[in-house]
């Protein structure tokens, strides 16, 4: 993924974590997220977009 010249990560915060998407999704480009006993899938598309599904 490439950053445009004007794209800057948000400033560090003690309250809001900043997580690199590649780290979160790993080599498969997919992660499972658990929220209130419901599993969601976060995946990276071929067009470099993030999709969150139930």
C-alpha positions as CSV (number, residue, x, y, z in Angstrom):
1,X,0.0,0.0,0.0
2,X,1.4,3.4,-0.8
3,X,0.7,6.6,1.0
4,X,-0.2,9.8,-0.9
5,X,2.0,12.8,-0.1
6,X,-0.7,14.4,2.1
7,X,-1.6,11.3,4.1
8,X,-0.3,11.3,7.6
9,X,-1.1,8.9,10.4
10,X,-3.1,10.3,13.3
11,X,-1.0,11.6,16.2
12,X,-0.3,9.1,18.9
13,X,-2.9,8.9,21.6
14,X,-3.1,7.3,25.0
15,X,-6.8,6.6,24.4
16,X,-7.0,5.5,20.8
17,X,-4.7,2.8,19.5
18,X,-3.2,3.1,16.1
19,X,-2.8,-0.4,14.5
20,X,-1.2,-1.0,11.1
21,X,-3.6,-2.8,8.9
22,X,-1.0,-5.1,7.5
23,X,-0.1,-6.2,11.0
24,X,-3.7,-6.7,11.9
25,X,-4.7,-8.7,8.8
26,X,-1.5,-10.7,8.4
27,X,-0.3,-12.5,5.3
28,X,-3.9,-13.8,4.5
29,X,-5.3,-10.2,4.4
30,X,-8.0,-11.2,6.8
31,X,-8.8,-11.0,10.5
32,X,-11.7,-12.1,12.7
33,X,-13.0,-9.6,15.2
34,X,-15.1,-10.6,18.2
35,X,-17.7,-8.0,19.5
36,X,-20.5,-8.9,21.9
37,X,-20.2,-12.6,21.1
38,X,-20.5,-11.9,17.3
39,X,-17.7,-12.6,15.0
40,X,-16.9,-10.1,12.2
41,X,-14.5,-10.6,9.3
42,X,-12.2,-7.7,8.3
43,X,-10.6,-8.3,4.9
44,X,-8.5,-6.4,2.4
45,X,-9.9,-6.4,-1.2
46,X,-7.9,-6.6,-4.4
47,X,-8.6,-2.9,-4.8
48,X,-6.9,-2.2,-1.4
49,X,-10.2,-1.4,0.3
50,X,-11.2,-2.7,3.8
51,X,-14.5,-4.7,4.1
52,X,-16.1,-5.5,7.4
53,X,-18.8,-8.2,7.3
54,X,-20.8,-10.1,9.9
